[in-house]
Amino acid sequence: MMRHALLLTLVATAGACTTATVPAAQQSAAPAPAAQPQLPTGIRWFAAAAEQRAAYVQAYRLATSTIEHAAQGRPAGSWGVILDADETTIDNSPYEIQQARLGVPYDSATWDAWVKRGAARALPGVVDFTTRVHALGGHVVIVTNRDQPYCDVTRENIIRVGVPADEVLCRTDRANGSKDPRFEAVQRGAAPSILPPMDVLMWVGDNIQDFPHLAQSIRTAPDSALAGFGDRYIVLPNPMYGSWERNPVP
């Protein structure tokens, strides 16, 4: 009986020791949540960098001081400025973040949903600049390559964030993204513009194509080809997307 009792004790002790020493790696565990894709550097910079805000405020302060000088002596209503919409007037970085975190590129369905929300915020400096243009007697015109069906909601979004836009001209021909015909229409007071003829004293944009008759080819042109920048042309930084993406890297 003593041997039998001792044997039972040893078996029980061995079983307890075996249970207590199972390596953690052999025990079942819940799978770790999948990591979100890392945001591209350009999107992170645009959405989170102090330098982004500083660059926009700096550019719009320069635009304001320049237009105050250029507008001197001009009758109210005889002149105006033209701005792009996306990443010049309103901020679409939340949409870019959404797509990047899903690991998917731009697509028309998600863009349609974002635009119709009308949730884009004003970019730093633009409200003060455009308000000053109005106070000086100038028109504020937005020329955007958003498609025509989005024009009403875009106009509402821009006005809601405090930009006093007198007119928003969208793209009517998807096969041709050139803004030059609309720039000329604004200057002549011709359709699709409904405003009177005006002298356009300044263009503001984040893409080289936001400026009259300019394209990416200017990057290899002489410095004289950039003479308008800092005066009639004010360019803003957009490292998220743009016509520059097709440029070959030297």
Secondary structure as the mmCIF struct_conf table of DSSP 4:
data_model
#
loop_
_struct_conf.conf_type_id
_struct_conf.id
_struct_conf.beg_label_comp_id
_struct_conf.beg_label_asym_id
_struct_conf.beg_label_seq_id
_struct_conf.end_label_comp_id
_struct_conf.end_label_asym_id
_struct_conf.end_label_seq_id
HELX_RH_AL_P HELX_RH_AL_P1 MET A 2 ALA A 20
TURN_TY1_P TURN_TY1_P1 THR A 21 THR A 21
HELX_RH_3T_P HELX_RH_3T_P1 ALA A 24 GLN A 26
BEND BEND1 GLN A 27 GLN A 27
HELX_LH_PP_P HELX_LH_PP_P1 ALA A 30 PRO A 40
HELX_RH_AL_P HELX_RH_AL_P2 THR A 41 ALA A 48
HELX_RH_AL_P HELX_RH_AL_P3 ALA A 50 ALA A 70
TURN_TY1_P TURN_TY1_P2 ALA A 71 GLY A 73
HELX_LH_PP_P HELX_LH_PP_P2 ARG A 74 PRO A 75
TURN_TY1_P TURN_TY1_P3 ALA A 76 GLY A 77
BEND BEND2 SER A 78 SER A 78
STRN STRN1 TRP A 79 LEU A 83
BEND BEND3 ALA A 85 ALA A 85
STRN STRN2 ASP A 86 ASP A 86
TURN_TY1_P TURN_TY1_P4 GLU A 87 THR A 89
STRN STRN3 ILE A 90 ASP A 91
HELX_RH_AL_P HELX_RH_AL_P4 SER A 93 LEU A 102
TURN_TY1_P TURN_TY1_P5 GLY A 103 GLY A 103
HELX_RH_AL_P HELX_RH_AL_P5 SER A 108 ARG A 117
TURN_TY1_P TURN_TY1_P6 GLY A 118 GLY A 118
HELX_LH_PP_P HELX_LH_PP_P3 ALA A 120 ALA A 120
STRN STRN4 ARG A 121 ALA A 122
HELX_LH_PP_P HELX_LH_PP_P4 LEU A 123 LEU A 123
TURN_TY1_P TURN_TY1_P7 PRO A 124 GLY A 125
HELX_RH_AL_P HELX_RH_AL_P6 VAL A 126 ALA A 135
TURN_TY1_P TURN_TY1_P8 LEU A 136 GLY A 137
STRN STRN5 HIS A 139 ASP A 147
HELX_RH_3T_P HELX_RH_3T_P2 GLN A 148 TYR A 150
HELX_RH_AL_P HELX_RH_AL_P7 CYS A 151 ARG A 160
TURN_TY1_P TURN_TY1_P9 VAL A 161 GLY A 162
BEND BEND4 ASP A 166 ASP A 166
STRN STRN6 GLU A 167 ARG A 171
BEND BEND5 THR A 172 THR A 172
TURN_TY1_P TURN_TY1_P10 ARG A 174 ALA A 175
HELX_RH_AL_P HELX_RH_AL_P8 ASP A 180 ARG A 188
TURN_TY1_P TURN_TY1_P11 GLY A 189 GLY A 189
TURN_TY1_P TURN_TY1_P12 ALA A 191 PRO A 192
BEND BEND6 LEU A 195 LEU A 195
HELX_LH_PP_P HELX_LH_PP_P5 PRO A 196 PRO A 197
STRN STRN7 ASP A 199 GLY A 205
BEND BEND7 ASP A 206 ASN A 207
HELX_RH_3T_P HELX_RH_3T_P3 ILE A 208 ASP A 210
BEND BEND8 PHE A 211 PHE A 211
TURN_TY1_P TURN_TY1_P13 PRO A 212 HIS A 213
HELX_RH_3T_P HELX_RH_3T_P4 GLN A 216 THR A 220
BEND BEND9 ALA A 221 ALA A 221
HELX_RH_3T_P HELX_RH_3T_P5 ASP A 223 LEU A 226
TURN_TY1_P TURN_TY1_P14 ALA A 227 GLY A 228
STRN STRN8 PHE A 229 PHE A 229
TURN_TY1_P TURN_TY1_P15 GLY A 230 ARG A 232
STRN STRN9 TYR A 233 VAL A 235
BEND BEND10 MET A 240 MET A 240
BEND BEND11 GLY A 242 GLY A 242
HELX_RH_3T_P HELX_RH_3T_P6 SER A 243 ARG A 246
BEND BEND12 ASN A 247 ASN A 247
HELX_LH_PP_P HELX_LH_PP_P6 PRO A 248 VAL A 249
#
